[in-house]
């Protein structure tokens, strides 16, 4: 796809990220989760106030991908103490990489992942890791194309539903 741009986000992007996060999360997961669990998770995690708090966190970075100037995807990247798991010291974490359904398989996700890998190398990270829902097979296949492999798993709470995320890791040179 042409006209893809990726840029670092600022506090002014909180509302855009919240709307994009809620929409992409629904598009990807609502077909296999209850509406109550989805509503609870979105109301706690995808509000402008929640995103503003996350944007202000030290060692977390957000990147917005746009296609022809339209928001299409975003990524949250964590370093150091901002990581959600303590088992990967000296590494970077892709906490979220969310793409609108209409932009999947267009190169936008690839552009964000390349940004994550570049930033991890710039920070001299030993590796990069992420969690991906055990039933999100397209995302797992996507991460494998970048050389990630499953190394463990952890739980993820979606509303009241305890789910399993697979931990994928890639060692960096």
N, C-alpha and C positions, 0 to 999 in steps of 0.2 A: 504494500500500500504506500502511496506517495503522501507527502506532506505530513509525516509523523514527526512530532517534536516531543522531547522529554525535557522537563525542567524541574528544578528544585522548587518545593512549595514554601510559602510563607504563611504567617498567621492569617493573612487575607484570604487564603484558600480554604479555610475551615468549612464553610458552608458548601462549597463545591465538592470537597472530599466527602462530607457527610452524605450528600445526596448521591454521589457516585458510589460510595460504599454500600449504602442501603439498596440501591438498585441492582448493583452487580451481585451482592449477597443473595438477594431474592431470586434473581434470574438463575443463579447457580444452584441454590440449595432448597428453595421453597417446595419443589416437587417431591421431596423426600423427607420433609420435616413437618411437624404440626404448625399450624398458623399461630398458636399460642407461644410456642418456643421461638419461632421466628420473630414475632412481634416483641417479645421480651428482649431478645438479643439485640435487635435493631434499636429499640428504644434506649438501651443502655450503652451501645457502642457507636452508633452512627447519628449522633446529633452534632450540630455545630459546636456546642460547648465541649462535648467529649473529644472531638477532633482538635479543638483549640488547645485543650490540655495536652493531648498527645504531641501536637506540633511544638509545644513549648518544652518538651522533655529533652534534656541534654542527651546526646549520643543517639538520638533518633532522627532519621531523615525521611522526608516524604518526597516522592517524585510523581508528577502528573504527566501523563501521556495524552497528547491531543492529536486529532486527525483533522486537518484543514481548520484548525483553530477550535474544534469542538472537543470537550473533555471526553475521553474514551476509556481511560484506565488509570489506575494509580498503584503505587507501591510504597510500603513502609519498610525501611531498612534500619536495623538496630545494631549498635556496636557496644562493647563493654558492658557496663551495668544495666543498660537498657534492654538487653536480651531477655527473653521470657523464660529461658532455661539456664541454669548455672553450669551445665555440663560441657559447654563449648567456649572455654576461655580463649581469648585471642582470636576469636572468629567473628564473623558478621552473621546476622540473621535477617532473612527476608520474612518478616512477620505477615505481610499481606502483599499479594500481587493479584489485583482484581481487575478484570477486563469486561466491559459491556458485551453482551452476547453478540451484538451485530458486528463487533470488531474482533471477535476471536478468529484465529487463523489468518490474520491480516499482517502480522509482523509487529503489532504493538506490544504484545507480551514479550516478544524477543527483544525489542528495544529496551524495555524496562529491565529485563534480566541482564542484558549486556551492561546497562548502567549499574546494576547491583554488583556485578563481577568487577567492573572497573573501579567502583568505589571501594570494594573490599581490598583490591590490590593496592590502591592508593593508601589505604590505612594499614598496609602490611599485615592483613588478616591471614592467619594460617589456613583458614577454610571458611566456607559459607554453608549455612544450614537453614532449613525451613520445616514447618509442619504442614502436612497435606492430609485432608480427610481420607480415611481408608477407602471410601467408596467414590472418590473423585478420580476416576481412572484417566480421563483426558489430561488433568493437571499432572498426575504422576508421570504419564508418558512425556509430557512437555518438559518436565524437570530432568528426566532421564536423557533427553536429547542434549542437555547441557553438561552431562557427566555426573549428575547427582545419583546417589544410590541410597537405599534405605539402610539405616543403621540402628534404629530403635523406634519407639512409639511413646506417646503420652496421651493423657486424657484431655478432652476439650469439652467444656460445658456450653451447650447451646440451649438457652432457657433452662429447662429442668432436665434435659436429656444429656446424659454423659456419653460422649462419643470418643472414638479413637482417631487420633491423628498420627500418621506415620512420619517419622523424622527422617528427612533426606539430607545428605551431607555431600559436599564436594571439597576435596583438599585443593588448596591453591598452591601454585609453585612459588 
